[in-house]
Amino acid sequence: MLSAQEAATKTQELYDCLARRRPMIDNFDRYYEGEQPLKYASKEWAKFHKERYKGFSDNWCAVVIDALNERLRVSGLQVGSEPDDAERQLWDDWQRNDMDAQSSQGFLQTIGSTRSAVIVWGDENDEPVYTWEHPSQVYVEYSAEFVAKPLYAIKAWQDDKREYATLYTDEQVFKWQRPLPMEGIKDGRTSSGLYVNAAGFSATGSWEPRQGEGDDTWPLSHPLGELPVVEIQNRPRLKRGPISDISGVMAMQDAINLLWAYLFGAADHASFPARVIMGQEPPKVPMLDKDGQKIGEKAIDIEELRQGRMLWLTGDKSSIDQFDSAKLDVFTDVIDININHVAAQSRTPAHYFIANKGMSNLNGETLKATETPLVKKGGEFQLYSSNGLAKIFRLGAKVRGNNALADSIGPHSIQWADMEIRSEAQRSDALIKMKQMGYPMRHLLKMNGHSPNEIDTIMKQIEAEQAADPLYAAEQAVRRGADYEPDLTV
């Protein structure tokens, strides 16, 4: 149990950690959205062109993240061999909280930004409430000795006037607020992009208690017995924490953008053949007075000659030469190589990148083989995130007061939809062969991506059809060794 002073100090400590993380998260988000700075240009080139191509991006970071995210979907929860009503209720809670959509957003954020978090709470009816949170607003602190054990968590956000923070522990919830440290700050960032960190605040951050709507005490207590904030991490590493799937792609993305800018510059200035007049001064015409007497000369308007398709050559040694147009494929060939490197580094199938011309003549089996690295990467994501997802369901069971069910939920309880992309014909053929091998119908329906509730519904429909079929009833009776005469009257 923390005192108010201890809680305020811990809140500020975690807030500082969150503020230090925000620039990294913001950078990952900008690269996913295609808001990438133009890098690597020389000072001379950048002086004339950098601002010109500032808003352009050939964004492949989004392809890398979306390719994996579109294959990730939680399809159900199953603790025992047969789901009971309590398990079905937890899956209904998942769907009632729109977690199919929330998890899709959360997985995308986790893949791109290293992590995201889910806050679990109960409403006035003691039903679980799940909210998936952005990593720039939530920070979770873990034990230094037992790195898998979360100790505290904070969520921090702001409106136009105040900054808010909520500190979560195993037993308590402290809600805080304070005036903004500076006007114009949004999520710790000025309008010009500079990050600031509560300069001038005390060690406790000058946080004042905040009582939310419906709160009857401060701080709030909760009966869950563990931190109600669950962090979902993307392929965490020992000691160094989770990684982003685009952390190794961003440098190549910068190179691709710069090469496109170089190509545009070359196309602007040298994409067409250019003719040049050699051995002659610029042509001039005489200037006459009112009596027709020559009083001087003036240069011919070159633009007027160009529009009139005229050329005036008077020098004895005058000649016309031509500069050929620039070869832009020099740039596009290198861009294609860079994009192939992005595919290899991120384990994204090469045919996801339209620049890969060599994939057009490959058959379906070969294309499927190229997706194996992506499927393996998805398996790693499921391996590391299943524990966090199981904790979400476990906390949901505790909100409902079912601690026995909560204790039995583990990573093995999370069911994932098949990541392999198959045609309906391929999937049906595989399921028929498995049925012929003796696999039970429930397992086949699970393999087909149905949730436990959908499986129950389908099984009841199958049983109803079988019960209405007199031939099936006769067959079952014969198998039981009973005398049976079906009623075949219509």
N, C-alpha and C positions, 0 to 999 in steps of 0.2 A: 504494500500500500504506500503510495507516494503522498507526501504533504503537498499543499498548494505551491509552496516555494520550490520544492524539488521538481514538481511537475512543470512549473514555468521555466526552470533552468533546463530541464530535459527537452522541453518543446523548442527552446531557442537553439539548443545544440543540434537537434535533428533538422531544424529549419535551415541552419547554416550548411549542413551536409546537402540538403535538398537544393539550396541555392547554388552550391558549387557544381552540382550535377546538371542543372538546367541548361547551360550553354551547350553541352554535349548532346542532350536530348533534342534541343532546338535545331542543332546542326543536322542530326539524322533526319528529323522531320522535313527540313528544307530540301535535303537531297532527294527524299522520296517524292516530294511534291514538285521537283524540277526547278527549285529556286537555288541554282548553284552558281557560285561566283566564277568568273573567268580567270583562270590561273595560268601560270607558266609563260605568259607573254613577256617579251622583252619590253624594256621601258620605252624604247622608241616606237614600237608597234602599238603598245598600249596607249601611248599618248594620243594617237589619232583614232584608234579603233575600239578600245576597251568599252567605252560607254555605248558605242554604236551597237554592239552585240551583247549588251548586258542582260537583256531579257530572254535571250535564246538558250535553250538547253535541249540536247538530244538525249532525253532522260531514259536510261536503262536501269537505274536503281529501282524504279517502280516495278519493272518487269521481274527483277530478281526477287523482290518481296512478294509480289502478287502470285508468282508461279508456285510458291510454297503455300501461301495462305489459302489459295482456292482449293487446296486438297485436304485441309484440316477441318474436321467437323466432329464434334462429340455427338454420338448417336444414341447413347443410353447409359444407364447405371444398372449394374447387376452385382449383387453381393453374394447371394447363394446360387444354387443350381436353378432354382425357380424363383422369380421375383414375387415378393409378397406385397400386401397393400401399402406398407410403410415405404418400401422402395418406390412403388409407383407414385406415391404422394410426393417424394423428393424429386422425382423426374417431372411431375406436374409443376412443382415449385420452380424448377429450372425454366420450364417453358413459360410459366406465368410471368416470370421476370424478364422475358424476351432475351434469354441468354443465348439462344441461337445467333441472334444478331449481335448481341453484346460480345460474345466470345469471338465472332469473326473480326470485329473491330479490335478486340483485345489481342488476338493472335497476331494480327497485322502490325499493331504497335509494338508487340514484344519482339517480333522478327526484325523489325527495322530499328528499334530503339533500345534493345537489349532486355527490356523488362516492362511489365505493367503490373497492376494490382487489382484485387477484388476485395471490397468491403462487404462483410456479411452482418446483417442486423435483423431485428424483428420488428414488425409493425404492431399496431394496437391490438391486432387479433392473434398475436404470437405466431405469425407466418413469416418465413424467411424473406428478406429483402436483399437482393444482390445488385451491386453497382460496380461496373468495371471502370477503373480509374486510369488517367493518363500519368505516365511516370514523372512528369514535371510537377505534379501536385502531391505525390505520395512518396514517402521514404520509409523504409523498414530497416531497423537496426537488429543485427544478429549477435549472438553470443560469440565472444572471441575464442572461447574454449570449445564450445559445441556449435560449429558454424552453421548447422542446419536448424538451430533453435532460434526463432525470432523473439526478441524481447520487447521492443517498443515500435510504434509506427506513428507517423504524423501525416495528416492531410492538410495542405495549406493552399488557400486561394484568396481572391480579393474581388471587390467591386470598385465603384468609382471613388469611394470615400474611405473604406477600411480594408484591412487585411485580416483574414480569419485563419485559425489553425485549430485542429482537433488532435489531441494526443490520445493514443490508444495503448492500454496495457492489458495484462491478462484479466484484470478485475475492474478497471476503472476507465472512464472516458472523460477527459478534461477538454472543455470548449473554451477558446480564447478569441479575443479580437484586439485590434489596436489601430490607431490612425496610420495612414500610409506614410512611409518614411519621407517620400518626396512626391510632389504632384506629378502626374503623368507616368507613374510607374505601373507596368502591367506584368504580373508574374516575375517581378524582380528585374524587369528590363525597361530602359527608357525608350522613347519613341525613335531615337537614333540607333538603337540596338545595343547600348551599353548596359551591362549587368551591374546592379548595385546591391549591396547587402546590408540593409538596416543600419546604416551608419549612424552612430550617436546613441544607439540603444544601450541599455544596461546589460549585464550578464544574463538577466532573465528575459531580455527582449522587450520590456515594458508591456508585456501581455496583461490584459485585463480579462477577468472571467466573463464568459458569455453564456447566457441561458437560452437554449433553443426553444422553439414552440413546442409545448407539451412536456417540457422537462420539469420535473417537480423537485429535483435536487441538483446540487452542484458540488462535486463532480457526480456524473452518473455512474452507477455500478451495473455490471452485467454478470449473468450467471454462467457464461460459456466456459470459463476456466482456462481459456487460451486466447491469444491475440486474434481479434476478429478481422484482421487484415491479412490477406493471402497474396504473396508476390509470385507471379508467373515469370520465370526467367528463361531466356533463350540460350540453350546449350551452355550452361555455366562451366567455367574452368576452375581447376583447383587454384586457390589463392587469388586469382585475377578476376573472378566473377563472370557474369554472362557476357556474350559478344553480340554484335549486330551482324546480320547477314550482308550488310553493305559496307562494313568497315574496311574490307580489303578491296572494294570496288570503287570507292569514291575517288581515289587517285586516278584510276583509268577513266572514270567518268569526266574528270577535269580535262584530261588529255584529249578525249573525244570532242568535248565542247570547243576546245581551242583549235583543233584541226578543222572543225566546221567553220569557225570564224576565219581562219586562214583561207579556207576554200572560198567563202563568200567574198573576202577581200580580193582574191585573185579573179573571181568571176566578175566582180564589179569593174575591175580595171583592165583585165586582159582576157576576157572570155570570147572576144571576137577578133578576127584578123585586123591589123592596123596598117594603113598605108602611110608612107612618109615620102616627102619630096626632098631630094638631095641635089646639091650643087646649085642652089638658087636662093636668093634672098626672098623674103615674103613679097608677093606682087603688090605694086602700087599703081594708083591711077592719078592723072594730072588734075590739079585744081585750077579752074579758069575763072577769070574775072568777068564782069558784065559785058566786056567787049570781046570775049573769047580768047583772051591772052592767058598763057600759062603763067601762073604765079606761084606754083609749088606742087607738091605731091602728097598724097595720103594713102595709108595702107588700106587694102581691100578688106571688107568685112568677110572673114573666113566663114562665118556661120551662114552668111547669105550665099556664098559659093556652094557650100555643102548642101543647102536646101535646094538650090537650083541645079544640082548635079553638074556644075561647071568647074573647069580647072584651067588656070592660066599659067602657061609655062613660056618664058621668053629667053632663059639663059641657054648658052651653047652647050653647056655640060650638064644640063638638067636631066634628072632621071627619077623614076618612081621605084621604090622598093616596098617591101611588106614585112611586118612582124607577124608571125603565126600566132594563133590564139593559144592561151595557156592550156596545158594538159591537166585538167582537174582530177583525172583518175589517179594521179599521184597521191592526192589527199584521200580519196575514197578507198583506195586499196589499203592504206594504213588504218583508216577508220574501221574497215572490215576486220583487220587483224586485231585491233583493240577490242572490238565487240566480241570476237571469239575468245579473247583472253578473259573478258568479263564472264562469259558462259562457263569457261573451265574453272575459274577461280571460285565462282559461286555455286557450282554444281547445278546449273540451270540447263535444261536440254537445249542443244544448239538450234533446233527448229523453232524455239520460241523467239528467236531473233531473226527478223525478216532479212537482215543483211547476209545471212548464211545461204548463199545460192546453191551450194553443193547438196543441200538436204532435199531438194525438190523431187529427185528421182528415187528416193529410198522407199522400200516397202514398209508395210505396217509393223512387221516383226522387228525390223531394224530401228524404226522410230521408237518402238516400245523399249528396246534395249537402251537407247540413249536417255530414257527417263529414269533408269535405275538409280543413278546418283541422287537425283532429286527425291525419289521415294525413300532412299536410305537416309537422306537428311531429314525428311519428314518423320521417319521413325525415331531419329534422335530427339526431335522436338517433342514427340509424344512421350518418349521415355522420361524426359526431364520435367515435363509439365503435368504428367498424370498425377504426381504426388500432390501438387498444388490444387488441381481440380478435385481430387479426392477430399482434400481438406475443406474445400468450399461445401461439398455435399455433407461432410461430417459436421461442419458448423451449422448447416441448415437443419440437420437432424437434432442437434442440441437446442436450437431455437424452438423446435417442436417438442422438446423434452424427452426425446428418445435417445438416451445416452448409450443404450445397448447396441442399437443400430449404428450409432456414430462410431463406436469402438470397432465395429466389424468392417467399416469402409476403408479400403486401401487403394493404392494405385491400380491394382488388378481389377478393381470394380468399374473403372472408366472404360466405356466402350467407344471406339473410334470408327468412323465410317472408313471404308476401304479407300486407300489413297491411289490405287491403281485406276487409271482411266481406261475402261473397256466399253465396247459397244454392247447393246442389249443382247445381241446374238451370242457374243462371246460369254457374257455373264450367264445367260440362260443355259448355254451348253455346259459350262462348268458346274452349275448347280444341279443339272440333270444327272451328270456323271457322279457327283457326290451323293445324290439321292440313291442311285443304283448301287453305290458302295455301302449303303446302309446308314448314312448320316440322318439324324432325326430332323423333322420339319422345322422345329424351333431353331435349331442351329443354322439351317439353310436360310431361314428368314433373317436371322441375325447377320449372316454373311452377305445378305442382299441389302443391308443397310437400314433395316427397320428397327425402330426403338422398341423397348420392352412392351410399352402400351400398345403399339401397333401390332406387335407379334401376338399379344393376347387377343386383340380384336380379330386378326386373321385366323388364328387357331379356332376361335369360337365359330367363325363363319364356316370353316372347313368341317368342324364337328356337326354343325347344323345341316350342311349339305349331305354329309355321310349318313346322318340319322334319317334323312328323308329319302334315302336311296334304299329300296327293299333288297336289291341284289347285294349291296354292301353289308346290310344287316345279316343276310343269309350266309355270306362268306365268313363273317365274324362268328356266327353261331357254329358253323362247321368247324372252324378252327378251335372252338371251345369244346367240341365234341357233343354238342346238343342237337336234338331234333328240332328242325325249324322249317315251317312251310310259309314262305312269304305270301303276302296278299298282293296279287298282281292285278287285281281289278282296278279299272279306271273309274 
